[in-house]
Structures are given as structure tokens and as C-alpha cells.
Amino acid sequence: MTEDVVADFTGRFFRNHGESPATPTSGRIIMTRRRLVLATNDDKTTIPLSTVIDINVGNVPSHVKQFFDDTVTIGYDVDGRTRSAVIESTGETVDTFVAILFRCLLNGRKAAVKHPSRVGGRVKDTPVVPGKIRIKNRQIEVTTKRDTFSFDVETVMRIERSNKLGDRDDRVTLVVKYIDTDTDAGLTKTSLISPAKSQYVNLLGRFLRLEFDDLREEVADIDLTNPEKRVLVGIHATGGDIDFTNMLDGDPAYVTNVLNSVQNKDLVLENGNGLSLTAKGRIIVSERIEDVNA
């Protein structure tokens, strides 16, 4: 293989070629920027990255689920038929491989973009322009001739698909609504991103959802005291303009300890206008609202 190798590790894999189920085999997983190779002592399977249509972490076909632990399932197209390969290795190795795989699949992809299509509730008359996608650690960046914009996965509020961008009705488009962290006002923005091929819309959406699921898992592990919950709800409801001493019925030293605690847990941050929720803080308030209000 003369191409530069970007990933090379050993593991187990199962290749679904539409044949009868088989047990996983051990071998070597090698990836360049153009192809993925699953090799054993007896044979090898080559998957061009241009054929990859989906990536799923942790979920495997039911008939081989008993054989696998830390996995990534790769869906790809062969002559119009969907095939899959399940790869298993250590958790850290799988995480690193998935990150590299997404970069190889998405970085530099051309896309038509409309940014922003909305600011808050206002529709913007922004032109549709060509751009290029780049993904980073929990961030998507798009560069056009006019400028570069980006948003963190942690700020995303909603992801949808649409079949229209500009005057075209056949353009599969990812519609992303997120919080603009560059302004103190905390306004939301909506951007439309339409890669040249629809398969990359699916992969871009999958990247966002997988990263957001990881963030949710981190949030699920955070333990909160009742005073901390009350602080989060109070900041969410008032935008941080609140008398915490009255809220917590405590002396200033006690209040300071509670506020320091939620800041140390990366749930609250200070800005020019006072206190605001971080992405993790917003997830707790929005997804654990019954618990927070307990």
C-alpha cells in the first residue's frame, strides 16, 4: 500500500456480505485517506471510503452481538446494496479510529451553505454560497470565500433534514440550530449545510449525534445537590440576574461554595453580564428538568 496510512491496529471484525452469519475473525485494520482494509492471514476486504454511508458506535447486528464489546459498525454501498463491517478493539482505540474516520470522510468536502438562515426568530436573506467542511474536536467549521463560521456540538439545540436549499428542491440539507456563543445575548442561529453528495449529509448528522451522545453520557455522571439544582434552574430562568443568597437561604460564604461547585463541574461560567449556563448545564436543565425541580 503506497498511500499514507492514518490508522493501523489489530482487532476483530465481522463482514456482512449478505451471506450466512459467521463468527468474527481476528486481523489487522488499516486505513488511508481513501480506503479501509480488513486483513487476515487468509484474505482481505477493501472498503473505499467513498462508499461509506453510515457509522454507528456501539450497536451491532443482533446475530453477532454476543461476540463484541467496544465496536464501530460501518455501513457501505456495494453495487447499490448496503453492506456492513463491525470492528472491535479496545475502547480507546475504537474512539481514536472513529475520530480519524470521520475526519477522512468529511474534511474538505464541498457543500452549499446558507449562514445564517435565521438569527433568533428572524429569517435572514443570506445568499447560498459554496464552502468546505472541516470537523474538529466537537466542532464543525465551514469556510467560504466570504468568511469562516463554526459551531460547537455542545451548543447545538436541534438537527433536522430538509430537501431544499435556496431555489433547489432536490438538495438534501442539514438544518442546524445552535446557540451563538460569540455574543453575550446568547442568540440562536440556524445554518443550512448541504454537501455535494447526500451520503455526507447523513455522515455529518451522525457525527453530531454521536458527539452529542458522548456529551450526554458525561452529563449523566454528574451528581448534583439540591442547592446546585436550584442554582441551575434559577440561572436558566433569569439569565443569571438573581439574588442567590435569598434563593439558597444561606450566608454569603455558603452561597459562594455552591456557586464555585457548579462552576468547577463545568455547568456555569462567568461572563460580562454575570453567570450563564454552559452546554452541560443547559443539557441538565433541559433533559433532567424533573430531577432539577425536585
N, C-alpha and C positions, 0 to 999 in steps of 0.2 A: 504494500500500500504506500504510494508516494505522497498522498495528501497528508497534511499536518494532522496529527491525532490530538483531539481535545479531551478525550476520556478513554481510559483503558483500565479495566478492573475485572476481577473474576466474580462469578456468582452462579445462580441457577436461573434457568428460563424455560418457559413453555411457549411453543409457537403453534398458534391455531391456524392451520391451513385448510380448514374445512374437512379435515379427516377425522377419524375416530379419536376420542380423547386418549392422551398419553400422559405419562408421568414426566415431571420436569427433568431436565438434563443439566449437568454442570459444565461450565465452559468459560469462555472469555468474551467480554463485551467491549467492543472497540467502536469509537465514534470519531468521525471527522466532521467538518462543517457541511459535508454533502451526503453522508451515508452512515448508517448504523449496521454493524456486523456482529452477529451472534455466532460464535465459533466453538465447535467441539473438536475432539480428536478425529472424528469421522467426517464431519461436514460443516457447512456454514450457511447462514441465511443473511442476505444483504437487503437492507431496507433503505431505499433512497429517502432522504429527509423530505424531499419534495412530495412524497406520497403520504406523509403523516397527517392525519386528520383529527386525532384526539389524543389526549394524555390524561390518565387518571391515576392518582396516587392512593394506594391502599386497597382499592376494590379490584377483585379478581373474579374470573368466571367461576360459577358455583361448582363445576365439576373438578376444578383443581384447587379450590380454596383451602382444602385441608393440607396442602403441601407448602403453602407460602406464608411468610410473615411480613417483612418490610419490602413492599413491592411498588413497581410502577407498571401500569398497563399502557401500551402504545397501540393505538388503532391506526391502520394504514390501508391504503387502497391498492388492490391488485386487479387490474383489468375490470374495474367497475364493481368489484366485490370487496367488502370490508374484511380485513384480517386483523389479528391481534397478536401481540407478543407480551408476555408477562415476565418481568425481570425482577429478581430478588437478590439483595445483598444486605450489608449492614445498614441500619437506619441512616447513619451519617453519609455513607457512600451513596445511597439512593437519593438523599436530599441534594447532594452536590451534583449528581448526574442529572437530576430533573432541572436544576437551575441552569446548567450548561446547555441542556437540550432545548429549553425554552429560548435561550439567547440565540442558539444556532438557527432555530426555526423562525424567530421573529425579528431579530435585529437587522436593520437595513431594509425591511420590507416597505415597498411603496404603498401609499394609502392616500385616498382623498379625504380631506378633513374640513370640518366646519367648526371653528373655535373662536369664541364660544357661540353656541347656537342660542343659549339662554344665559342670562345673569339674574339670579333670583327667579322671579316670575316673569321677567321681561324677555320677549323674543327679540333676538338681535339679527339685523340684516347683514350678517357676515358672509363674505364670499366663500365658496368651496374652492380650496386650493390643494395642490399636490404636496405631499410631505413624506417623511420617512420615520419609521417607528424604531425606538430603541427601548429595551426594558433593562431596568437596574434592580437593585435590591428593593423590593416592594414599591417600585415606582415605574410609571410608563412615561416616556418622553417622546414628543413628536416635533420634528424640525421641519419647518417650511422655509421658503425664500424670505418670508416676512419676519418670522421670529421663531422662537422655540418655546413650547409650553410643556408642562409636565404636571402630573398629579400623583400623590402617594396612594397606595392601596388603602391605607388607613383612613383616608378622607372620603373614600367612595361611599355614597349613600344608596345608589341604585344603578343596576346594569340592565339594559334591555337591548333587544334586537329590533331593527327596522329594515324595511325593504326600499327605503327611499333616502336619497341624499341629493339635495339641490333639485334639479328638474328631472332626475332619473328615477324611475320606479323599479329598476332591476338591480339596484346597488345594495347588497346586504351590508348593513351598517351596525356598528356597536354604538349604542347611546349610553354615555356615562355621565351621571350626575354626581358631583363631589363638592366638598367644601373648599373654598379658596382660602388657603392659609396665608396667602401673601397680604391679606388685608385684615385689619383689626375688626372689621364689621362682621366677619365670618359669613360672607355671602356665598351662596351656592352658584356653581357654574355647571352647564351641561355642554359637553363636546361630542361631536359626531365623528367617528373614525371608521373609514371603510377601506380595508386593504384590497389590493387588486384582485385577490382570489378569496372566495367565500370561506375556504377552509381556514384561513388565517383569522377571520372573524371569530370562528369557533375556538381556535387556539388562544387568541388574545383574551376572550371571555373566560376560558378555562384557567389561564394564568391568574387573572384577577380573583376568580373564585377560590382557587387553591391557596393563594396567598392570604385571602381574607379568612378562609377556614383555619389557617395556621394562627392568625391573629386571634380568632375566637377561642381557640384552644388555650392560648396564653392567658386570655382574659378569664376563662373558666377556672383557671388555677389560682386566681387572686381571691384571698379571703378578706372580707370586709367586716368591720364592726358596725353596729347600728349608727353611731355618730358619723362614721365615714360615709355611710349610705345617705344620711341626711344632708351631708355637705354636698355630695354629688348631685342629688335631686335639687337642692337649693341653687347651686350654680347653674344647672340646666334651666331651671325655671326663671331665674332672674338675670342670667348673663353675668353673674359674679357680683352684682351690686346688692349686697346683703350684709346684714349685721350678724356675723357668725357667733358672737358672744351670746346674743339673745336666742339664736337658733339652738345652740348647744347647751344653754343654761349653765355655762361654766365660766371660770375665771380666764383671763387672757392667756395665762401660761398653758392651761388645758386646751384652749382653742388652738393655740399655736402648735401644740403637739399633734392635734388631729389634722390640721392643715398640712403640716410637714409630712405626716404619714401618707396622705393621699398623693402628695407631690412625689415622695420617694417611690411610690408604687406606679409612677408614671400615669396617673389618672387626671391630674390637674397641673396646669402651668400658669405662671405669671406672665402677663403681657402689659402693654402700656395702659390698658383700661382696667386692670385688676386681675381677676382669676378667670380662667376658662377651662373647659374640659379638653383633655387630649382625645385622640381617637379611641384609646382603650376606655377612657371614661365615658365617651358617648355610647360605645357598644354596651357597657354595663347598664347605663340608664335606659337604653332603647330595648335591649334584649333580656334584661333581668329586672324589668320595671316592677314586677310584683314583689320580687325579693327586696329591691331597694326601698319600696314603700312599706315594707313590713315594720 
